[in-house]
Amino acid sequence: MNAPVVSVIIAARDASPTLERTLDALSRQSLAKPYEVIVVDDGSQDDTVLIAQNHEPLVRLIRNESSEGPGAARNRGVRHARSHVLAFTDADCFPSADWLAEGMAALTGADLVQGRVVPDPSVPRTPFDRSLSVDGHDGFYQTANLLTERGVFEAVGGFRDWALELPGRRRWSVDRRRGRAMRTPIGEDTLFAWTARRRGLRSAFAPNALVHHVVVPGDVREAIADRWHWTKDMPGLARMVPELRDAVFYHRWFFAYWTAVFDLSLAGLVAATLTRRKLWLLATVPYTRRVLRETTLYRDGRDSRLAGMRRAARYALGVPAVDAATLLGLLSGSVEWRRLVL
């Protein structure tokens, strides 16, 4: 068998709902040269191993008896890779047919390539679903669609699961939305990419190297649990990668514009209550406009007027609860990591 020109690395844990489609997509790549796919099973308790085995010989399976973390799993996959070009995607992603060809073309002019990620267009969006979008390379970076070379990987030192280094962080809350026994730590990919950039390595964005990300529907309770999970470690990521304050955050201290307008709205409500001056309620206008504007994004043309009103009401009432959980998570994480993010 000819040596592969690129090794695709996938860290997978309890990925049976999506892994079959991921591997099917990888089997249909337009790249004319040979490539390999390495699936590192990170202690799964479902049929992840069986699905990967069914895709041999394209797929080589490596197993961790217990979960070591996504970064450690990818590092192990790289150690078994036969190519000097490394492409990372996730077990809940579906690469387009030209993904590898376009990603490798972009890599000829850069050391690190972030490809475009969009939510799966075949699944309707819901107000509290979970998915991923990536449309640039100056932000968090995502292993959903990331390419580099072995020399860069070794210079950086691989992925570091920094969020697992705190005592007690080897156990996470249950991810009921995805049927997983544990949630996944955040930020190892962001730290990897920015460590590379600190060394002066070149980064590029490849819009034509497209990957679709699964859309996982859920309700407001699951959205609150998701927000609480990642927001508690976002200040830690800001501590590890302070570049995020200028590259991504809103005015350095706010995670995003939408967290800033929620905080402003909350401050206005508190001030109006304490001072009994309604003028402070003007501070709620930007947030109210955002909620009303986004409510229209989730209207279903098949709904009756009454059903549409109920859908809009659920969203309008649920979003403040999710955003409140976001603020509480960020404040909790800010205390724990000693870095303020709002």
N, C-alpha and C positions, 0 to 999 in steps of 0.2 A: 504494500500500500504506500502511495506517495505521501511524503511528509506534508502536513497541512500548512497552508499559508496563514491561517488564523485559527486561534483556539477560542471558542465561546465558552465562558464560565458562567454557570448558574448555581447560585446557592438556593436550596429548596428545603422548606420545612412545612410539613402538613399542606402540601401544594396540590393535592389530587384534584380539586375542583378546576384548576386552570392549567396544570402542567402539560396535559395531553395536547391542548391547543398550542401551547408555546412550542413544544417540540415538533408538532406538525408544521408550524410556520417556519421553523428553522430547517426543516427537511426540504423546503421549497425555495431556498435561496437561489437567486439568479447568478451568484458568483460562479464563474467557470472553473476556478481552481479548487483543489480539495480543501476542506475545512473540517474541524472536529468540534464536538459539543461535549463538554464535561459538566455533569450534574453532580453537585456535592450535596448529598442528603444529610441535613443537619439534625439528626435525631427525630425524624418524622414518626408519627404514630398512626398514619393512614396509609394509603396505597401509593405514595410518592415513589417508593423504590420500585414497585412492580411496573408502574407507568414508564419510568426511565429504562428499565430492563427491556421493555417491549419495543424500545426504539434503538436497540443495538443493531448493527455496529456503529451507526452514526454517533450514538451517545455512549460515553464511558461513564460509568457510575462509580462514585466514591462515597463511602458511608462513614458518618460519625455516629457512634452508638448513642451519644447524648448531644444535646445542642451546645455548640461552642460559640455561637454568635455568627451573624452574617459575614462580618469581616474575616473572621478566622476561617470560615468555610470557603470563602473566595481565595484566601491565601493558600489553602490546601489545594484547591483546584489549580491554581497557577503552578504550584510545584509539580503537578502531573501533566501540565500542558506541554505539547511538543512544538508549538510555534512560538516565534519571538513576538508575534502580534497577538494582543489579548483584547477580546471583545466581551463586555459584561452586559448581561440583561438579567431580568428577574423572572421567577417562575409564574408571575401573574401578568406577563407582558407577551405581546404577539407581534414580532418583528415583521415588517413588510418584506416583500420578496427581494427588494433591492437594498435591504438594510446593510448587509455586510459589504457589498460592492461600493455603496456610497460612503459608508463609514471608513473603509480602507482608503478610498480616494482622498477623503479629507485628511486622513492621517499622514499623507505624504508631505503635507505642509505644516504639520503641527506635532507636538509631543503628546497631546491629550485632546481627545475629541468628545464633545458632548453632542449626542444626537437628539433630534426632536422627539418628544413624547406627547401624545394626545389621548384623551379618553376614548375607549372603544366606541366608534360611531354607530355600531349595530345595536347598542343598548341605550334606551331612552334614559336621560338624566333625571334624577329625582332630587328633591331639595336637600336630603341629608345623606346622599350616597357618598362613597369614597372612591377617588380615582387620583390621577396624577397628570399634570401638564408641565412640560418643559419647553420653553421657546427661546432659550438663550444660554450662554455659557459663562455668565458673570454672577451666577447665583449659588444655589446649593449644590449643584451637580448631582446626578442621580445614576446609580448603576443600572437603572432600567435601560439605559442606553449610553454606554461609555466605552471608549476604545483608547488603548494606549499600547506601548511596547514594553517588553520585559525589562529593558534597561531602565526605563522610567519607573516602572513598578519597583524594581530593586533599589533604585536611588532613593525613592520615597520611603521604602521599608514596608510596603504593602499596606493593607487596611488595618486600622486600629479600632477595636470596639471599645472606645473610651467610656461610653455610658455604662458598660458592664463592670468597670473597674471599681465603682463605689460598692461598699459592703451591702449585701442583700440584693444586688441588682441582677443576679442570675435567675431570679424568678420575677415574672411579670404577671399582670392581670390577664384573665382569659379574654381572648379576642372572639367574642361570640358571633360577631358579624361574619367572620371567616371560618368559624368552627375550629379555631386553633387553641391549644392549651395555653399558649403564652403569646403575648404581643412581641413585636420586634423592636430592638433599640434603634435609635436614629443617629444619623450624622457621620457614620464611618466613611461614607463616600465623599461627603463634603470636606472632611478633614484631609482625606487622601488627595483630592484635587487641589486644594489650596496649599497644601504642603509642597506639591509639585510646582505650583505657580510661584511660591516664595523662592524656589531655587532657580527662577528665571526660565522655566520650561514654558513652551508655547502652548496656548490653549486655543481651540477653535470650535465653532458651532457648525453642525452639519444638518441643515433643515431637511435635506432629502433622505437622510438616514433615519427613516421613520419607524417608530415603535408605537403600537397601541397598548394602552394600559387598561386592565380590567376595570369595569365599573361595578362596584359592590353596593347594592342598595341597602338601606337601613332606615331606622326611625330616629327620632330626636335623642332617645336615650343612648343609642349606639354612637351617634355623632358626638354627644357630650363625653362619652368614655374615650373616644378617639382623641378628641381635643385635649382632654386631661392627660392622656398618656404622653403625647409628644410635646406639649407645652411645658411640662415640668422639666424637660431636658433641653429645651431651646436656649435658655440662658447659659447652660453648660456648653452648648455648641458655640454660642457667641463668645464664651471665654476661650475656647480652643481655637476659634477662627474669628478673631476680631475684625477681619476684613469684611465680614458680613454687614457690619453696621453701615459702611459706606456703599457697599455693592448691592445690598438687598433691602435692608431695613428702611423704614420710613422715618426720616429725620433722626436716624441713628438709634433712637431709644425705643421706637415702636416696631413691632414685628412687621406690620403692614399698615397700609392706609385704613383698612377696615377695622383693625384693632384700635387705631388712633381715634376714629370717629365714634366708636363705641365708648371708649374711655371718656371722650369729651362729652358725650351724651349723658353718661352716668354722673359725671361731675356736675353737669348742668342740673340734673334732677336733684342731686343732693343739695346743691346751692339754693335752688328754688324752694326746697322744703325747709331748709334752715333759715333762710332770710325772708321767706314768704313773698318773694318778688318773682313774678312770672317772667320777667325779662330773661332770667337765666334759662328758661326753657328754649330759647333760641339756639342754645348749644345742642339741642337734640335734633335740629333740622337735618344736618348732613347724614346722620345715621338713619333717620326715618326715611329720607329719600333713598338711601341705599337699599333698605329693606323692601320698600315699595317697588323700586326698579327691578330688583332681583326676583321678586315674587312673580313678575310677569314672565320670567324666563322658564318657569316650570308649569305654565298653563298647558293643559292638554286640550287640543281642539275637539276631541271626542267627548269631553265632559259636557254635561248639562250646565246651565248657569249656576244651579244650586251646588252641584259637585265642584265646579270651578271655584266658587266662593269658599267652600269648605277646604279645598286644597290650599287656597291662598291664605286662609285663616290659620291653618296648621303651620304653614311656613312662617307667617308673620309673628306667631306666638312662640314658635320653636327657636327661631334664630337668636333672639335675645338670650334665651337660656343657654344655647351653645356658646354664644359670645361671652356670656358671663363665666362659663366654665373655662373658656380660653384665658380670660383675665386672671381668674383664680389660679390656674395652672402656671401661668407665667410668673405671677407674684410668688407662688410657692417655690418655683424653680429658681427665681431670682435670689431668694433667701438661701436656698440650699447650695447654689453654685456661686453666690456672692457676685453676681453680675446682673444688673437691672435690664430687663426687657419687658416692655409693656404691650 
